[in-house]
Amino acid sequence: MTLSHDADLARGFQLSALPLSFYDDPYPTYAALRAHDPVRLLDNGSVLLTRYDDVAALYRLPTASSDKKREFFPRFGDSPLYEHHTSSLIFNDPPSHTRVRRLMLGALNQRAITRMQPGVQKLVDDLLNAMAERAHGGETVDLITAFAAAIPIEVIGNLLAFPREDREPLRGWSLSILSALEPAPSSAVIDAGNRAVTDFIAYLKGLVADRRAHPLDPNEDVLTRLIQGEADGERLSEKELLHNCIFLLNAGHETTTNVIGSGVQALMHFPDEQRRLRADPSLIGSAVEEMLRYDSPVQLGNRLLTEAAEFSGQRVPAGTYMTLCIGAANRDAAQFDDPDRFDIGRKPNRQLAFGHGDHACAGMNVARMEVRIAMASLLARFAHIEPAGEPLRDRRARFRGFSRLPVRLA
């Protein structure tokens, strides 16, 4: 691209009117914005940040609010989506955020994650066995449906002890609820999101009532642990409990599915890095961090400035809605050497895929564990992983992943 083309690309950018090509590869657009308009005023009056230092600074800023009541009411009205997204952990400020996060992290502590690992390994092995049987019969495999999306649904289902026969609608509910967070959702998308929240809440009310009457071991069952609360008597309200169970599924499903899918695509696109990881499996930890950086599963985040702040030398007034472009920050050459290169051994790698500071993703260590086991086991099981048709990207700006990723396994 020429310098003038890059400048034109930055000047014409709006999240409300994205070309289809953006969903396939947003990174040239992000590079143009970082170079020519890193503090981009959008048509709705919000500001988009694309430089790493600005995004990291906004994450750390105590006067940047995550509360979405003012932002979401004009979009959703008094609706199930509004109640859900303003009740979940990610879209709240202290003291509510601090209290709910402490209770959630208590249920997802390192001991709980360690106890989960054998079950995750068995789940992955079972999925690999099924894929191997299909591959042996000459079939291609959609890695998303058969593997990437199946893992987090089962893991979260096991964490909350959802009966196995009840899990079929979970992914559809999750996708519908999260799609309503796109920059410009249609009325049909919002209607589908409201139906999904309503159906999910109705299901959870029955499950929670049953779990109250018949509690499981709180060391094994996160839902029982959240219902019972802490030893000092602190516990979630009924509304907080229901909506944060939905949040656990949504956050865990979206991140893990997208990282596995995009990670496999990157390993196929960079075969030298795939061979390097096969030759040295000890690199799996840094490889997962690079997957998170290179094609961040969540591309956009939001804050509201309660006081004026400065980014890249520009003063932004209080009351401004801010959009943090995580995908752009994670490809910033000012922070990452040769940022468009996929390097499984990259160090340092201070990627921002899970956020930063007090709002860093509460389930990030669960997601890392799932992806680490999934990717290491996939490579150990199949000597050859190759594209077997055209992949289909999700047409979403906030979340980046695949709807379909056909592969040939041997």
Sequence and secondary structure as in RCSB ss.txt:
>XXXX:A:sequence
MTLSHDADLARGFQLSALPLSFYDDPYPTYAALRAHDPVRLLDNGSVLLTRYDDVAALYRLPTASSDKKREFFPR
FGDSPLYEHHTSSLIFNDPPSHTRVRRLMLGALNQRAITRMQPGVQKLVDDLLNAMAERAHGGETVDLITAFAAA
IPIEVIGNLLAFPREDREPLRGWSLSILSALEPAPSSAVIDAGNRAVTDFIAYLKGLVADRRAHPLDPNEDVLTR
LIQGEADGERLSEKELLHNCIFLLNAGHETTTNVIGSGVQALMHFPDEQRRLRADPSLIGSAVEEMLRYDSPVQL
GNRLLTEAAEFSGQRVPAGTYMTLCIGAANRDAAQFDDPDRFDIGRKPNRQLAFGHGDHACAGMNVARMEVRIAM
ASLLARFAHIEPAGEPLRDRRARFRGFSRLPVRLA
>XXXX:A:secstr
  HHHHHHHHHT  TTS  HHHHH  HHHHHHHHHH SEEE TTS EEE SHHHHHHHHH TTEE   HHHHHHH
H SSHHHHHHTTSGGG  TTHHHHHHHHHHHHT HHHHHHHHHHHHHHHHHHHHHHHHHHHTT  EEHIIIIITH
HHHHHHHHHTT  GGG TTHHHHHHHHHHTTSSS  HHHHHHHHHHHHHHHHHHHHHHHHHHHS   TTT HHHH
HHH  TTS    HHHHHHHHHHHHHHHHHHHHHHHHHHHHHHHH HHHHHHHHH GGGHHHHHHHHHHHT SB E
EEEEESS EEETTEEE TT EEEEEHHHHTT TTTSSSTTS  TT SS    TT  GGGS TTHHHHHHHHHHHH
HHHHHH S EEE S  EE   SSB  EEE EEEE 
